[in-house]
Amino acid sequence: MARETDVSRVSEALAADRLGVPAVVFFVVSAATPLTVVAGVITLAYAITGSLGLPLAFILIGLLLGLFGVGYVAMSRHVANAGAFYAYVSRGLGRPAGVGTAWVALIAYNLLQVGLYGVIGFVANELLEWWFGVLVPWWLIALAAWAIVGLLGLQQVDINGRVLAVLLCLEVAVIVVFAGASLANPHQGTVSFTTLDPSNTFTAGIGAILVLGVLGFVGFEAATVFSEESKDPRRTVPVAMYVAIALIALLYALGAWAMSVAVGPENIAALAGELEVALIFVLAEQHLGAFAANIGWVLFLTSLLAAMIAFHNITARYMFSLGREQVLPAAFGRTSYRTGSPKVASLAQTGIGLAVIAIYAFGGFDPLVQLFFWGGASGGLGVLLLVTVTSLAVLGFFARQPAEPDLWRHVVAPVAATVGLLSVVYLALVHFDTLLGVAADHPLRWAVPAIYLVVALLGTAWGVVLRRHRPEVYATIGHGAKSAAGEVRVSAPGTAQAELVDDEVSR
């Protein structure tokens, strides 16, 4: 006789029907940190590669990720889980692979989130000294940001969405206004379209350009993380994802092109290397005045804060999903009775942030290079690997579906996206020393990819252990809220075959 595995005693559901399309878009685009990317990643890309093809490269990457989104969104109609990549890989490539993916995701998103504490502390410290002559330790500023993020992480998800909405609208306004000012004041009085010429994109430096560009899109995949809390997720998730990808691509392309117009394509690489993050604000001061530039700096800081809030929510929901299905300790699957937020997972994420700030403060490490830059590049590589494996999982999932396949959504688009993503992964690994800003023989050059490989293998091995020794837990992997509601059965004692009581999710 089949026995029902009831995990509802140790896990609860996230608050449903909280988020519409705009709120999910705010979470997704905020995680991509548009102003941070325009001010930091774009100038870095110009300086490192010397290539003029960056604006068009962002459009190409947006198209590639949009292609990935075709199969991803098609699969989202069958999978609603706050664990996102973890659930997709579990359903497409098998539960052990899904557990390995989840472990990689936890490391990648934690690196992205805690790395931001370094840059906000460093930049805010520089600005306070510049504006007021006050020296404040970077870690004290980081702790203030940490407290805000931790507090918001325990609130209702729609409150976080409203905060991000305000911050993101201000970010986008700054990018558009600053870009407009640059285009209205072109170098030598002529608007140049050189950086939009395809011949400047497909050059020897295309590998580094594409990889840096992909890092700028990190966070686009977060739409599915909020599927359980969305209103009508079958509509909300795909619309939010496509809107976010299009908005991100256009903002980045506009920002990169406008900079080259303002200083001249022939000067952009040298000036980007000299001024770095300050380039966009120096141009704003020249064209709009010091007051506008200072507002831009303030919103640059709020851009970082918005990204922290978004990544905190994403990472906490990964932990929640794993705790709910008891892949991690079941306590991580607890939610707040008052707000419906993943309370224990959020507190754990807050604890990790505090530990990292303390280690870097007491150890005297460089918060900008060794925390933000290395952490961001390493976390970005992890997300790129996750996206690629998920693209393979989409193919695996639809290959096993009994229904007549949709050739475009289930085969053609996922295959094309997988080939494109594998190519970018190869380029990322080849140029990873450049992304980290270290020598080719630096230990981190291969240590970071090796750590991801080892963690993925260990997670996969843990999935195998669960299959053998805890089949009732193994059966729930990847089923999200269905497992929490007790709608997953193990077909017989000692086996790991899962069956949904309500099979709607698999139809």
Buried (B, 14 or more C-beta within 10 A) or exposed (E): EEEEBBBBEBBBBBBEEBBBBEBBBBBBBBBBBBBBBBBBBBBBBBBBBBBBBBBBBBBBBBBBBBBBBBBBBBBBBBBBBBBBBBBBBBBBBBBBBBBBBBBBBBBBBBBBBBBBBBBBBBBBBBBBEEEEEEEBEBBEBBBBBBEBBBEBBBBBBBBBBEBBBEBBEBBBEBBBBBBBBBBEBBBEEEBBEBBBBEEBBBEEBBBBBBBBBBBBBBBBBBBBBBBBBBBEBBEBBBBBBBBBBEBBBEBBBBBBBBBBBBBBBEEBBEBBBEBEBBBBBBBBBBBBEEEBBBBBBEBBBBBBBBBBBBBBBBBBBBBBBBBBBBBBEBBBBBBBEEBBBBBBBBBBBBEBBBEBBEEBBEEEBBBBBBBBBBBBBBBBBBBBBBBBBBBBBBBBBBEEBEEEEBEEBBBBBBBBBBEBBEBBBEBBBEBBBBBBEBEEEEEBBBEBBEBBBEBBEEBBEBBBEBBEEEBBBBBBBBBBBBBBBBBBBBEEEEBBEBBBEEEEBEE
